[in-house]
Amino acid sequence: MRFRRSPTLPAAGLAALMLAAPAAAQQFGAEERGAAIVARWCSDCHSTDAAARASDVAPSFPEVAQRRSPDYLRGFLANPHLRGVMPPFELSREHVEDIVAYLESLE
């Protein structure tokens, strides 16, 4: 399955979201920011419910959290060429940390 999303669109969208409401973004913790990122950009393929799947090819976020260490997730999210079937998201270090914090909250 091929994705046709622009590689810069998700990063640009996240940046616009964070820049548009910096005060609102700061009032939330890393877990909440990570949850917002994955709800916006990842939920087409990954489910947030351990009992459900959003697609046939992607594990749920609770499955990912159980299978992978935070360090593995950081490396995976920071290296788009390693993702294989995933769209090539270009995430900032802060976004990666927010997503990892969200995934750690699911364990």
C-alpha positions as CSV (number, residue, x, y, z in Angstrom):
1,M,0.0,0.0,0.0
2,R,1.4,3.4,-1.0
3,F,0.7,6.6,0.8
4,R,0.3,9.8,-1.1
5,R,0.7,12.4,1.7
6,S,3.2,15.1,1.2
7,P,6.3,14.4,3.4
8,T,6.3,18.0,4.6
9,L,2.5,18.4,5.1
10,P,2.3,16.7,8.5
11,A,5.3,18.6,9.8
12,A,4.0,21.8,8.4
13,G,0.6,21.2,9.9
14,L,2.0,20.4,13.3
15,A,4.2,23.5,13.2
16,A,1.2,25.6,12.2
17,L,-0.8,24.2,15.0
18,M,1.9,24.8,17.6
19,L,2.7,28.3,16.3
20,A,-1.0,29.3,16.0
21,A,-1.6,28.8,19.6
22,P,1.7,28.7,21.5
23,A,0.0,29.5,24.9
24,A,-2.5,26.7,24.4
25,A,0.2,24.3,23.4
26,Q,2.3,25.1,26.5
27,Q,-0.5,24.4,28.9
28,F,-0.7,20.8,27.9
29,G,1.8,18.2,29.0
30,A,3.9,16.0,26.7
31,E,1.4,13.2,26.8
32,E,-1.5,15.4,25.7
33,R,0.6,17.0,22.9
34,G,1.7,13.5,21.8
35,A,-1.9,12.3,21.9
36,A,-2.9,15.2,19.7
37,I,-0.2,14.5,17.2
38,V,-1.1,10.9,16.8
39,A,-4.8,11.6,16.7
40,R,-4.2,14.0,13.8
41,W,-1.5,12.2,11.8
42,C,-1.4,8.6,12.8
43,S,-4.9,7.4,13.6
44,D,-5.8,6.6,10.0
45,C,-3.6,3.5,10.3
46,H,-3.1,3.0,14.1
47,S,-5.9,2.6,16.6
48,T,-5.7,4.0,20.1
49,D,-7.7,1.0,21.4
50,A,-5.8,-2.2,22.1
51,A,-8.8,-4.3,21.1
52,A,-9.2,-2.6,17.7
53,R,-7.2,-2.0,14.6
54,A,-7.5,1.1,12.4
55,S,-6.0,-0.8,9.4
56,D,-4.8,-4.2,8.4
57,V,-1.1,-3.1,8.4
58,A,-0.6,-1.1,11.5
59,P,-0.6,-2.3,15.2
60,S,-2.6,-0.3,17.7
61,F,-0.7,2.2,19.8
62,P,-1.0,0.1,23.0
63,E,0.6,-2.8,21.1
64,V,3.5,-0.5,20.0
65,A,3.9,0.7,23.5
66,Q,4.1,-2.9,24.8
67,R,6.5,-4.1,22.2
68,R,9.0,-1.3,21.9
69,S,11.2,0.6,24.3
70,P,11.2,4.4,24.5
71,D,14.7,4.5,23.0
72,Y,13.7,2.3,20.1
73,L,10.6,4.6,19.4
74,R,12.8,7.7,19.5
75,G,15.2,6.2,16.9
76,F,12.3,4.9,14.7
77,L,10.5,8.3,14.7
78,A,13.6,10.3,14.1
79,N,14.8,8.3,11.1
80,P,12.1,8.5,8.3
81,H,14.1,6.2,6.0
82,L,13.7,3.3,8.4
83,R,9.9,3.4,8.4
84,G,9.2,1.2,5.4
85,V,5.4,1.4,4.8
86,M,4.8,4.5,6.9
87,P,4.6,7.9,5.3
88,P,7.8,9.9,5.6
89,F,6.9,12.2,8.5
90,E,9.5,14.7,9.5
91,L,9.1,15.2,13.2
92,S,10.9,17.7,15.4
93,R,12.7,16.3,18.4
94,E,10.0,17.8,20.6
95,H,7.3,16.1,18.7
96,V,9.1,12.8,18.9
97,E,9.4,13.2,22.7
98,D,5.7,14.1,23.0
99,I,4.8,11.0,21.0
100,V,7.0,8.8,23.1
101,A,5.5,10.3,26.3
102,Y,2.1,9.5,25.0
103,L,3.0,5.9,24.1
104,E,4.6,5.4,27.5
105,S,1.4,6.5,29.1
106,L,-0.4,3.6,27.4
107,E,1.8,0.8,28.9
